[in-house]
Amino acid sequence: MIDAITDKFEKAMKKGFISTLILAILDEEPSHGYQIIKKIQNRSFEFWEPNVSTVYTILKSLKIKRLIKLVQEQEMEGSKKIYELTNMGRKALKIMRKKEIRMRESMHQLMSETHSDSTLPDLREKLFSRSFSSRLENKSKKEQISLLQSYKSKIEKRIEMFNRRLQGVEEQLSKLENETVV
């Protein structure tokens, strides 16, 4: 029963996030549906492989909303529709990314306040490490290296993001302290 509840919760989270993720992928380069699925799978360390029909339904919806456009159809092994972001899609993605950051920060704050002790980050790290390690099992050395390099890159990007945030906080703090002293 608990597994069914948590699985449903996980599916809802993924469903709410996939449109933004597809826009972010298309912001990097034009792609067809299968490429988008593979990129999501690779970026999630093989944890998430969206359903083909889900991705194509969302692509159709994003096209109707004029956030993406069809740029070409390739004729090899059948036709593949290549999509790219429109200017309106880029503007929407920029706003969505800002909202996602605010939402993630507020959710983190809410979740950390619901735990009376500070074990949440440690628990999250242990769960992720175990989960990530299991994804390396039954992989070739080359695949393990590729996954670990990708994971390392993502951690480095997060460190850069947190350093920028820290710098912004330090600048605001310094400005406020200087105004207080004067």
Sequence and secondary structure as in RCSB ss.txt:
>XXXX:A:sequence
MIDAITDKFEKAMKKGFISTLILAILDEEPSHGYQIIKKIQNRSFEFWEPNVSTVYTILKSLKIKRLIKLVQEQE
MEGSKKIYELTNMGRKALKIMRKKEIRMRESMHQLMSETHSDSTLPDLREKLFSRSFSSRLENKSKKEQISLLQS
YKSKIEKRIEMFNRRLQGVEEQLSKLENETVV
>XXXX:A:secstr
 HHHHHHHHHHHHHHHHHHHHHHHHHHHS B HHHHHHHHHHHTTTS    HHHHHHHHHHHHHTTSEEEEEEEE
SSSEEEEEEE HHHHHHHHHHHHHHHHHHHHHHHHHHHT SSSHHHHHHHHHHHHHHHHHHTT  HHHHHHHHHH
HHHHHHHHHHHHHHHHHHHHHHHHHHHHHHH 
